[in-house]
Amino acid sequence: MTAVLVAHAGKTGGTREIAEVVSEELRALGHTVDTRDAADVADVTPYTAVVVGSALYYSRWRPSAVRLLERNVAALRERQVWLFHSGPCGQAASLVHVSLPASVAILAASIDAERTTTFGGRLDPALVRGVLPRLMARGSRVGDFRDWARIRSWARDVGNHVSSHVSL
Ligand SMILES: Cc1cc2nc3c(=O)[nH]c(=O)nc-3n(C[C@H](O)[C@H](O)[C@H](O)COP(=O)(O)O)c2cc1C
């Protein structure tokens, strides 16, 4: 049995829900999974593999996810690490692979993380706080663009990779 951490960072719950579904798939493959807000993760050493997911806001990762990577570079380098971010809404959601923000890309390289995956996001004006953000949460980008089949399939790939790595 393999201990996996799934850490998430967002503002309106959409990324947390993705992390929960990823965790569900990993558990179904027999892994022991902790699903945590990135802000609550102090130590990654109990885990064999780590998944970190952040929402994208203004082309950036949430600070708590960046801090998790920054503070644990050495330990993460010794572990299998998968990153995802969630954000694109509207037409772009199914087409776009978003590159990591530069500062996160540097961290990902030093950790030797797997290639980052982009998942569509959910934009719900009722959940968005602030005048400017609310102005952005309008039009064809409003809605839930998370592709659950894709998310589940990615999570199973991660889970199978973890298993095969551990059994080598
Ligand atoms: C103010 C604002 C800025 C956003 N900026 C981006 C962005 O730069 N890139 C992107 O792909 N999505 C962007 N989004 C979409 C969010 O990433 C998307 O709604 C995501 O699912 C939110 O996740 P959360 O519910 O975990 O906070 C933005 C949304 C808002 C409200």
The ligand as an SDF file (V2000), in Angstrom:
LIG
                    3D

 31 33  0  0  0  0  0  0  0  0999 V2000
  -10.6050   36.7870  -11.1200 C   0  0  0  0  0  0  0  0  0  0  0  0
  -10.3590   35.5180  -11.8350 C   0  0  0  0  0  0  0  0  0  0  0  0
   -9.1610   35.3200  -12.5100 C   0  0  0  0  0  0  0  0  0  0  0  0
   -8.9310   34.1070  -13.2030 C   0  0  0  0  0  0  0  0  0  0  0  0
   -7.7550   33.9460  -13.8830 N   0  0  0  0  0  0  0  0  0  0  0  0
   -7.5740   32.8150  -14.6120 C   0  0  0  0  0  0  0  0  0  0  0  0
   -6.3790   32.6400  -15.3830 C   0  0  0  0  0  0  0  0  0  0  0  0
   -5.4930   33.4690  -15.4170 O   0  0  0  0  0  0  0  0  0  0  0  0
   -6.2640   31.5040  -16.1150 N   0  0  0  0  0  0  0  0  0  0  0  0
   -7.2260   30.5320  -16.1220 C   0  0  0  0  0  0  0  0  0  0  0  0
   -7.0870   29.5350  -16.8120 O   0  0  0  0  0  0  0  0  0  0  0  0
   -8.3460   30.6560  -15.3530 N   0  0  0  0  0  0  0  0  0  0  0  0
   -8.5360   31.7630  -14.6130 C   0  0  0  0  0  0  0  0  0  0  0  0
   -9.6600   31.9060  -13.8440 N   0  0  0  0  0  0  0  0  0  0  0  0
  -10.6080   30.7920  -13.7440 C   0  0  0  0  0  0  0  0  0  0  0  0
  -10.3920   29.9970  -12.4520 C   0  0  0  0  0  0  0  0  0  0  0  0
   -9.1080   29.4320  -12.4320 O   0  0  0  0  0  0  0  0  0  0  0  0
  -11.4470   28.8800  -12.3690 C   0  0  0  0  0  0  0  0  0  0  0  0
  -12.6670   29.5100  -12.0880 O   0  0  0  0  0  0  0  0  0  0  0  0
  -11.0940   27.8130  -11.3500 C   0  0  0  0  0  0  0  0  0  0  0  0
  -11.8790   26.6600  -11.5680 O   0  0  0  0  0  0  0  0  0  0  0  0
  -11.2800   28.3140   -9.9280 C   0  0  0  0  0  0  0  0  0  0  0  0
  -10.8790   27.3270   -9.0410 O   0  0  0  0  0  0  0  0  0  0  0  0
  -11.2780   27.3540   -7.4960 P   0  0  0  0  0  0  0  0  0  0  0  0
  -12.7760   27.1820   -7.4400 O   0  0  0  0  0  0  0  0  0  0  0  0
  -10.5520   26.2250   -6.8920 O   0  0  0  0  0  0  0  0  0  0  0  0
  -10.8460   28.6770   -6.9640 O   0  0  0  0  0  0  0  0  0  0  0  0
   -9.9050   33.0830  -13.1620 C   0  0  0  0  0  0  0  0  0  0  0  0
  -11.1090   33.3020  -12.4650 C   0  0  0  0  0  0  0  0  0  0  0  0
  -11.3320   34.5040  -11.8040 C   0  0  0  0  0  0  0  0  0  0  0  0
  -12.6260   34.6820  -11.0570 C   0  0  0  0  0  0  0  0  0  0  0  0
  1  2  1  0
  2  3  1  0
  2 30  2  0
  3  4  2  0
  4  5  1  0
  4 28  1  0
  5  6  2  0
  6  7  1  0
  6 13  1  0
  7  8  2  0
  7  9  1  0
  9 10  1  0
 10 11  2  0
 10 12  1  0
 12 13  2  0
 13 14  1  0
 14 15  1  0
 14 28  1  0
 15 16  1  0
 16 17  1  0
 16 18  1  0
 18 19  1  0
 18 20  1  0
 20 21  1  0
 20 22  1  0
 22 23  1  0
 23 24  1  0
 24 25  2  0
 24 26  1  0
 24 27  1  0
 28 29  2  0
 29 30  1  0
 30 31  1  0
M  END
$$$$
